Amino acid sequence: MTGEAEIRAVLERITDPATGQALAAVGRIASVTVAGGAARVVLEIPPDRGPALVPLARRAEAEIARLPGIGRAAVILTAETAPRGDPPPALGPRPAERPAPRPVPGVERILAVGSGKGGVGKSTVAANLAVALAAEGRRAGLLDADVYGPSQHRMMGLTDRRPTSPDGQMIDPLRAHGVQLMSMGLLVPETQATVWRGPMLMKALQQLLFTVLWDRLDVLVVDLPPGTGDVPLTLAQRARVTGAVVVSTPQDIALIDARKAIDMFRRLEVPLAGIVENMSTFCCPACGHETPLFGHGGAEAEARRLGVPFLGAIPLELGTRLAGDAGTPVVAAEPDGPQAARFRAIARALVSAGMG
């Protein structure tokens, strides 16, 4: 029966081509457990090596799963947290020792799409906005920065493809619907959770930004995870962000969190491109009648109150959901339809404002 020794032997014979070290020696094996035909390994590694070691972890899982008595294997990469007493990263002015934001090679503008909470359709807006910008003649890219819950690879129809690396270091983005795309979902199996602490998360974002061979983009749309945590903070501190779009539904509970996202971008000195009210009304697929399920106009009123541009309202419409699930955003699936017209109007407004 396979035990800890046999699993450790697998980790000893898989080597990192960048350093020549065995996977077991790159970090520290924190734990190895075997139960019920399943093996679980927790490997603590340096935070800056996280994304580069993901393929080795997947290879180790495959080899461990072939050991006698093992049917499933999970190799979880994690990193040590900062020593106690270290202050958390602060918003506001950057300390002199912190690296200044820098341009991303091959990218002229970065447009962040964020929200204060999940479930408001931010990723749907980001995908369709990128395709709409491409339809307006812009060289557009889409970066899925939601490392824990990536979805853009599926919404853009690229679940069966993997990016290539011509030199083993830089990565070629994939292309779909006129948009260049990179997502952690292209590197990690959909069923595999990304169990990373903050340092690895921040390093992963930097590698997705700076080790991808973006090809002369006018604008890179960055789909941020919901909330006001590590990823938007790292993006603003490491890259020159041209502007930010905040997505909200009309209801008061969503607008409370949208205000927090707006405050975050202001404190990070990222210009606000505007607010998009998603799920503004429900469009009946049978008769076309629109019903304000979540209220209506709340985001527009909030934009006026805060002095932020209101970019437009997007109805909750069945075709948009079906198109995204099928891997073709509605702007590409129904380019002459009313939803595409709304997204393209927002894209034109962003281009006119110098954000797209």
Summary of the structure (lengths in Angstrom):
residues: 356
radius of gyration: 21.7
end to end distance: 58.7
largest distance: 67.1
contacts: 1195
relative contact order: 0.14
helix: 36%
strand: 24%
